Amino acid sequence: MNNGLRTVSIIIPTYNRAKILGITIESCVNQNYPKDLFEIIIADNNSSDNTNQIVEEWKAKSEVPIKYIFEPRQGAHIARNMAAKQSTGEILYFTDDDMMADKDLLKNIVKVFDLNFNIAVAGGKVLPKWEFEPPEWLLKYFKNGSLSLIEKPEKLIIAAYDMGIYSCHQAMLKKVLFECGGFNPDIVKEKLIGNGETGLNIKILQAGYNFAYVGDAVSYHIIPRSRMTQKYINYRFRNQGNCDSFTIFRKNENSKKVLLKMIMFSHIPKMLRFYFNSVFEKLTNKVQWRLDRAYFHYFFSRIRSDLKLATNNDWRNYVSKYDYLNE
């Protein structure tokens, strides 16, 4: 008896995180949801560690069906899209290999799709699980999307806009994923080359569907000490620069001339301003330097990404694609 509950495929792309992957798998296996109504798919994106061994150990003891897929082509979007093709669930729940799902996550996030509001995508709270006490500056400036965290006070939001739903905690109707061409290019060996779920979310909204935020659907993001550093924040802002370049070009398809003007008269001045501001603020012991230094890296990345769009026709054509499911 499924009592009208929907079938779900939990999809976890992973790359060289065997040490903590088991934590994510365990939290998914222990969902307060009928064990015969969901499966777990591990999409190994060419890991060189013992990821396969960890998955096999869980397959042997799990009441929930677990599939292992090895995807040698590098790219988190390729791994997600390939796993979706091999899934059996009506709803796909995407998470990452450094997440811990609350035991009622599936139960709470799935039921929103039964509301009669044309909902295709749902997310919820992403709370931090700090491995160490975070520094004050991190909490002040970066306890937000910079660490893929979201904590809205509302119990439920239904809207025709993306309220901040990340692929580390994202449920969607399988048919809509295929209708809208799958995830856009994403992380490739730790570098974000495209706009991933941001691009997919835009396509889904353009197709006329609504999004939902479910406050009771909670997942926890494991944040180690290595992610509480200025170096890591700079890396995240560089990736965001790549993402925004990709997104803005897809929206406007700016000419090469316009892209070069943006670089010369917008990106470079902003990059230099943020850099020199950060130097002065650091010398005068103002914590604001950390935010300004991160924005320096953002605009440095925007310059490189927009320059590639201005000079590489093959890349321009790739960025303009709609369907990335069949790469």
PLY file of the C-alpha trace (Angstrom):
ply
format ascii 1.0
element vertex 327
property float x
property float y
property float z
element edge 326
property int vertex1
property int vertex2
end_header
0.00 0.00 0.00
1.52 3.31 -1.05
-1.44 5.45 0.08
-1.10 7.57 -3.02
2.53 8.46 -2.29
4.78 9.11 -5.24
7.89 7.19 -6.18
11.19 9.02 -5.70
14.72 8.63 -6.98
17.40 10.21 -4.78
20.36 11.17 -6.97
23.79 11.83 -5.45
26.62 12.84 -7.81
29.99 12.30 -6.17
33.64 12.94 -6.86
36.40 11.72 -4.52
34.45 12.10 -1.29
34.44 8.50 -0.11
35.33 9.63 3.43
31.98 11.35 3.98
29.77 9.83 1.26
28.54 7.18 3.71
27.07 9.90 5.94
24.94 11.17 3.05
23.87 7.66 2.02
22.92 6.73 5.59
20.72 9.81 5.97
18.95 8.93 2.71
18.47 5.26 3.61
16.91 6.25 6.93
14.16 8.39 5.45
10.73 8.19 7.06
9.22 7.14 3.72
8.13 3.70 2.46
11.28 1.80 1.54
9.68 0.34 -1.57
8.80 3.76 -2.96
12.25 5.25 -3.35
15.67 4.37 -4.64
19.12 5.89 -4.23
21.38 6.43 -7.23
25.07 7.20 -6.70
26.55 8.81 -9.81
30.32 8.41 -9.46
31.85 11.16 -11.59
35.19 9.47 -12.27
36.42 9.25 -8.66
39.88 7.85 -7.99
39.26 6.95 -4.34
37.28 4.01 -2.87
33.83 5.45 -3.64
32.71 2.21 -5.29
33.65 0.18 -2.21
31.63 2.49 0.06
28.58 2.19 -2.18
28.87 -1.61 -2.39
28.98 -1.84 1.40
25.77 0.16 1.63
24.08 -1.83 -1.11
24.70 -5.00 0.90
22.93 -3.74 4.03
20.34 -1.26 2.79
16.61 -1.95 2.70
16.37 0.74 0.03
17.52 -0.15 -3.50
20.87 1.51 -4.26
22.26 1.83 -7.78
25.87 2.65 -8.62
26.64 4.42 -11.88
30.17 5.23 -13.03
30.28 8.28 -15.28
33.80 8.86 -16.64
32.97 12.14 -18.37
33.79 14.87 -15.91
30.99 17.22 -14.93
28.42 17.21 -12.13
25.68 18.05 -14.66
26.63 15.03 -16.78
26.47 12.79 -13.70
23.07 14.19 -12.64
21.59 13.96 -16.12
22.88 10.42 -16.67
21.48 9.27 -13.31
18.12 10.84 -14.17
17.99 8.75 -17.35
18.43 5.57 -15.29
16.00 6.56 -12.56
12.56 5.03 -11.98
10.99 7.63 -9.71
8.28 10.08 -10.68
10.06 12.67 -8.57
13.82 13.19 -8.63
15.48 14.44 -5.47
18.98 15.78 -6.04
21.48 16.19 -3.24
25.26 16.32 -2.85
27.83 14.03 -1.29
28.40 16.34 1.67
24.78 16.60 2.83
22.77 15.02 5.66
19.04 14.71 5.08
16.60 15.10 7.96
14.65 11.85 8.37
11.37 13.51 7.33
12.80 15.32 4.31
11.27 13.15 1.59
7.89 12.98 3.29
7.73 16.75 3.64
9.07 17.76 0.25
7.12 15.26 -1.85
3.68 16.25 -0.60
3.99 19.78 -1.99
3.73 18.36 -5.51
0.19 17.22 -4.72
-0.97 20.81 -4.27
-2.78 22.10 -7.32
-0.36 24.91 -8.14
1.62 23.61 -11.16
4.69 23.03 -9.00
7.65 21.44 -10.79
10.53 22.18 -8.38
10.75 22.24 -4.60
13.48 22.98 -2.09
13.74 23.75 1.59
16.08 24.68 4.39
19.79 24.01 4.03
21.35 24.44 7.45
25.06 24.30 8.30
26.66 21.42 10.13
29.92 23.01 11.16
32.78 20.61 11.82
34.45 23.40 13.81
33.30 26.68 15.29
33.09 29.12 12.36
34.90 32.47 12.54
32.79 35.58 13.10
33.62 37.09 9.72
32.27 34.00 7.96
28.97 34.21 9.82
28.72 37.96 9.17
29.26 37.93 5.42
28.98 34.41 4.05
26.34 32.41 5.95
24.20 32.38 2.82
24.41 31.18 -0.76
28.20 31.48 -0.59
28.05 28.21 1.39
24.86 26.91 -0.31
22.80 27.69 2.79
19.18 28.82 2.85
16.95 29.42 5.87
13.76 31.31 5.17
11.25 31.90 7.98
8.21 30.95 5.89
6.67 27.49 6.21
5.65 27.44 2.55
6.31 29.63 -0.48
4.84 28.95 -3.91
5.95 31.34 -6.62
6.89 31.81 -10.26
10.50 32.62 -9.39
13.55 30.84 -8.04
13.69 31.61 -4.32
17.15 30.12 -3.99
16.93 26.40 -4.69
20.26 24.62 -4.99
20.99 21.22 -6.51
22.23 20.03 -3.11
18.58 20.08 -1.95
16.26 20.07 -4.94
13.25 17.93 -5.83
11.59 18.08 -9.25
9.20 16.25 -11.48
11.19 13.91 -13.69
9.12 14.71 -16.77
9.93 18.41 -16.38
13.68 17.77 -16.18
13.50 16.03 -19.55
11.12 18.56 -21.03
13.52 21.38 -20.14
16.77 19.86 -21.36
18.38 18.76 -18.10
20.95 20.46 -15.91
23.16 23.04 -17.56
26.96 22.69 -17.34
28.14 22.67 -13.75
31.17 21.74 -11.64
33.98 20.07 -13.58
36.86 19.00 -11.31
35.95 21.59 -8.66
35.57 24.43 -11.21
32.14 25.76 -12.11
32.08 26.22 -15.89
28.40 27.05 -16.35
25.23 27.84 -14.43
24.10 24.34 -13.43
20.79 24.32 -11.57
20.45 28.09 -12.02
20.18 27.57 -15.76
17.83 24.62 -15.41
15.63 26.59 -13.01
15.40 29.44 -15.52
14.33 27.03 -18.26
11.68 25.49 -16.00
10.27 28.91 -15.08
10.22 29.93 -18.74
8.21 26.78 -19.45
5.50 28.12 -17.12
6.00 26.06 -13.97
6.06 27.21 -10.35
8.60 26.64 -7.57
8.01 25.82 -3.91
9.99 26.36 -0.73
9.04 23.92 2.05
10.29 25.04 5.45
9.90 21.56 6.98
12.07 19.93 4.30
15.47 20.21 5.95
18.95 19.11 4.93
22.30 19.84 6.55
25.43 20.91 4.70
28.62 19.51 6.19
31.11 22.39 6.32
34.68 21.41 7.20
37.40 23.77 8.37
38.80 23.97 4.83
35.64 25.82 3.76
35.91 28.39 6.53
38.87 30.14 4.92
39.28 33.21 2.74
40.82 30.96 0.08
37.65 28.89 -0.17
35.37 31.93 -0.22
37.46 33.42 -3.03
37.05 30.16 -4.93
33.26 30.25 -4.48
33.11 33.84 -5.76
35.23 32.93 -8.80
32.79 30.15 -9.57
29.90 32.59 -9.17
31.58 34.88 -11.68
31.66 32.02 -14.19
28.03 31.20 -13.44
26.82 34.78 -13.90
28.76 35.19 -17.14
27.10 32.03 -18.47
23.63 33.13 -17.30
23.81 36.69 -18.61
25.08 35.60 -22.01
22.27 33.06 -22.37
19.78 35.81 -21.57
21.18 38.60 -23.74
23.50 36.87 -26.24
25.70 39.97 -26.18
27.86 40.64 -29.21
31.62 40.34 -28.99
31.84 44.14 -29.05
29.43 44.51 -26.12
31.27 41.86 -24.11
34.60 43.62 -24.61
33.05 46.96 -23.58
31.67 45.35 -20.42
35.13 44.01 -19.60
36.91 47.31 -20.22
34.44 49.75 -18.69
32.70 47.70 -15.99
34.50 44.53 -14.90
38.09 45.82 -14.83
37.30 49.06 -12.91
35.21 47.11 -10.37
37.88 44.45 -9.99
40.56 47.07 -9.30
38.32 49.03 -6.92
37.49 45.95 -4.85
41.13 44.90 -4.77
42.51 48.23 -3.56
39.62 48.62 -1.10
40.44 45.22 0.35
44.12 46.10 0.70
43.34 49.36 2.52
40.73 47.70 4.75
43.08 44.88 5.66
45.82 47.36 6.57
43.36 49.24 8.79
42.00 46.06 10.41
38.52 46.31 8.91
36.91 42.93 8.44
35.12 44.24 5.33
38.32 43.43 3.43
37.25 39.80 3.25
34.06 40.59 1.34
35.81 43.03 -0.99
38.60 40.54 -1.68
35.99 37.93 -2.59
34.39 40.39 -5.04
37.81 41.03 -6.56
37.95 37.33 -7.39
34.38 37.46 -8.71
35.18 40.17 -11.24
38.51 38.57 -12.14
36.53 35.47 -13.08
33.88 37.51 -14.93
36.63 39.05 -17.06
38.06 35.67 -18.02
34.64 34.15 -18.70
33.33 37.06 -20.77
36.61 37.22 -22.69
36.21 33.56 -23.59
32.69 34.29 -24.84
34.03 37.18 -26.91
36.84 35.20 -28.53
35.69 31.56 -28.76
32.81 30.87 -31.15
32.58 27.20 -30.18
32.12 28.19 -26.55
29.48 30.77 -27.46
27.53 28.07 -29.30
27.88 25.65 -26.40
26.68 28.21 -23.86
23.64 28.97 -26.04
22.38 25.36 -26.08
19.04 24.43 -24.54
19.39 20.66 -24.17
22.38 19.30 -22.24
20.82 15.91 -21.53
22.48 14.15 -24.44
26.07 15.30 -24.17
0 1
1 2
2 3
3 4
4 5
5 6
6 7
7 8
8 9
9 10
10 11
11 12
12 13
13 14
14 15
15 16
16 17
17 18
18 19
19 20
20 21
21 22
22 23
23 24
24 25
25 26
26 27
27 28
28 29
29 30
30 31
31 32
32 33
33 34
34 35
35 36
36 37
37 38
38 39
39 40
40 41
41 42
42 43
43 44
44 45
45 46
46 47
47 48
48 49
49 50
50 51
51 52
52 53
53 54
54 55
55 56
56 57
57 58
58 59
59 60
60 61
61 62
62 63
63 64
64 65
65 66
66 67
67 68
68 69
69 70
70 71
71 72
72 73
73 74
74 75
75 76
76 77
77 78
78 79
79 80
80 81
81 82
82 83
83 84
84 85
85 86
86 87
87 88
88 89
89 90
90 91
91 92
92 93
93 94
94 95
95 96
96 97
97 98
98 99
99 100
100 101
101 102
102 103
103 104
104 105
105 106
106 107
107 108
108 109
109 110
110 111
111 112
112 113
113 114
114 115
115 116
116 117
117 118
118 119
119 120
120 121
121 122
122 123
123 124
124 125
125 126
126 127
127 128
128 129
129 130
130 131
131 132
132 133
133 134
134 135
135 136
136 137
137 138
138 139
139 140
140 141
141 142
142 143
143 144
144 145
145 146
146 147
147 148
148 149
149 150
150 151
151 152
152 153
153 154
154 155
155 156
156 157
157 158
158 159
159 160
160 161
161 162
162 163
163 164
164 165
165 166
166 167
167 168
168 169
169 170
170 171
171 172
172 173
173 174
174 175
175 176
176 177
177 178
178 179
179 180
180 181
181 182
182 183
183 184
184 185
185 186
186 187
187 188
188 189
189 190
190 191
191 192
192 193
193 194
194 195
195 196
196 197
197 198
198 199
199 200
200 201
201 202
202 203
203 204
204 205
205 206
206 207
207 208
208 209
209 210
210 211
211 212
212 213
213 214
214 215
215 216
216 217
217 218
218 219
219 220
220 221
221 222
222 223
223 224
224 225
225 226
226 227
227 228
228 229
229 230
230 231
231 232
232 233
233 234
234 235
235 236
236 237
237 238
238 239
239 240
240 241
241 242
242 243
243 244
244 245
245 246
246 247
247 248
248 249
249 250
250 251
251 252
252 253
253 254
254 255
255 256
256 257
257 258
258 259
259 260
260 261
261 262
262 263
263 264
264 265
265 266
266 267
267 268
268 269
269 270
270 271
271 272
272 273
273 274
274 275
275 276
276 277
277 278
278 279
279 280
280 281
281 282
282 283
283 284
284 285
285 286
286 287
287 288
288 289
289 290
290 291
291 292
292 293
293 294
294 295
295 296
296 297
297 298
298 299
299 300
300 301
301 302
302 303
303 304
304 305
305 306
306 307
307 308
308 309
309 310
310 311
311 312
312 313
313 314
314 315
315 316
316 317
317 318
318 319
319 320
320 321
321 322
322 323
323 324
324 325
325 326
